[in-house]
Amino acid sequence: MAKILIGIILISLASSVGAFVDPTRPLIRAPKPAPIETVKVEQKQPLTAIFTKGKNRFAVIEDKIYRTGDTYRNSQIIRITNDKVILRTAEGTRRLTLIQKIKK
């Protein structure tokens, strides 16, 4: 009878020990990382077309027509070529390049 009672006690102790803590679980929880802020940057090509009329060249930038000497976003258009527009900014010069369509 004593052996049966000791067996029952050992079985109950063994089953209650398993309910405590998973031995493979880390002792310290890592802090949750801060959420990453995503900034949506629109990569829109502002220069959409360049065309000529007689000897004059015009550029379509953000759906508006400009010619040499005009001002675009606090920059002066100093040159328009077949595939680019050169701007003079406060920081120096900037180039807007016309992206060619890829033939399929």
Secondary structure as GFF3:
##gff-version 3
##sequence-region A 1 104
A	DSSP	alpha_helix	2	17	.	.	.	ID=ss1
A	DSSP	beta_strand	47	53	.	.	.	ID=ss2
A	DSSP	beta_strand	56	61	.	.	.	ID=ss3
A	DSSP	beta_strand	64	67	.	.	.	ID=ss4
A	DSSP	beta_strand	71	72	.	.	.	ID=ss5
A	DSSP	beta_strand	75	80	.	.	.	ID=ss6
A	DSSP	beta_strand	84	89	.	.	.	ID=ss7
A	DSSP	beta_strand	92	97	.	.	.	ID=ss8
###
